[in-house]
Structure formats: C-alpha cells, structure tokens
Amino acid sequence: MSRKKKRTQPATPADIVARRQEKRELQARGLQVNIDPRSEEITGIWRPDCFQLLLKHKPMEAGAVTWLEEVIRTAAGENGQERRPDFIRATAEGAPGQTVTADMIAASEVLTVVQENMMAWELLLLFGLLKPDEALITRWRSVVVLCCPTATTPQRQGERVVAACERLLWVRENIGRLLRERQDRRKMAA
C-alpha cells in the first residue's frame, strides 16, 4: 500500500520575506546557509573554517586534516566504544580514564610518527587549528601568526596552512612505511 504525499501549503509572501531576512541575518554572523530553492526554507546552517576555504580544490589534503583529527581523538580515547554512555553504565571497567585500548595505543604511535616527520611550525599550526573553534574564518589568521610569525600577509598565511596540509598528506600516504621504520629503529635500539 503506497502512501500519499502530504500536500504542503505554498509559502505566503510574508513567510518568504521572513525566511530571506533570517538568511541575511545568519550570513551577517558569518554562517553559511543552505536553502530550499522552491520554498526558501533553511535546510542547513554551518560555520565555515579555514580548511574549507583554503582546501576547496584540494580534497586529498582536506582528507588528511580529517584523518589527523580522527587520530587525535582516537589517541585521546574519544572515539572508542568505552566512551559510549551505555557502555560506561554497564561495566565497571568502562569508565573514562580507566581503560586504555589497543586502538588508543596504535593511534598514539601514529601521532608520534606524524610528529617525527613534520616540521615544528607545521605541527604547531595544525594542532592549533584543530582546537575547537580555532579554524573558524574569523580566528584562523591569529593562530597562523602565533605559529608562524613571519607570515604577516593574508596570502602568506594561507600558503602556510596549505603547505602544512600538503606535508600532512605526504605523511598520511606513507604512514605504513614510516611506522615500520620506527618499529625497526626501536628494535635495533633495544
């Protein structure tokens, strides 16, 4: 049995004017807005960050930044099952801060390899921008100036972020080999 679609009432001119005004107000606050072209209803709102702006035509580099963020969260224990509220309530050993998983250890090893294969300013820049709200369009330039004092012009600041992301992409593409080399060095040192 098929269902009939609900018939929606067409938007009145007053509704359309109100929606357009709301869209303008949101955009004035620096937010990006998606709207339905027929009804002009707002379907999505988000805050753009410097990675969306600077890596618009570089999806591999943007993916590397997302990968680094996931690795950082996994190493901190934020992505594991033991952080789920139902798991914490159901087990005595699942409380935060008590369980260190193999995933957390592996992610921290990956972070160590990332740190060993990037320059200090690149690490400071990426880790600084990955802090909550630091990569927003309104704030990212101050983070770049703090990490790279010589990058004073807007073009140089953008170039620094892109260069750090390109280096991160290289590390991500070679992470397997870099991890093996690190393990071999540790075995030889022991």
Secondary structure, DSSP 8 states (H G I E B T S, - for coil): ------------HHHHHHHHHHHHHHHHTT-EEEE-TTT--EEEEE--BHHHHHTTT-HHHHHHHHHHHHHHHHHHTSSSGGGSHHHHHH-STTSTTT---HHHHHHHHHHHHHHHTS-HHHHHHHHHHTSTTTTBTTTHHHHHHHH-TT--SHHHHHHHHHHHHHHHHHHHHTHHHHHHHHHHHHHHH-
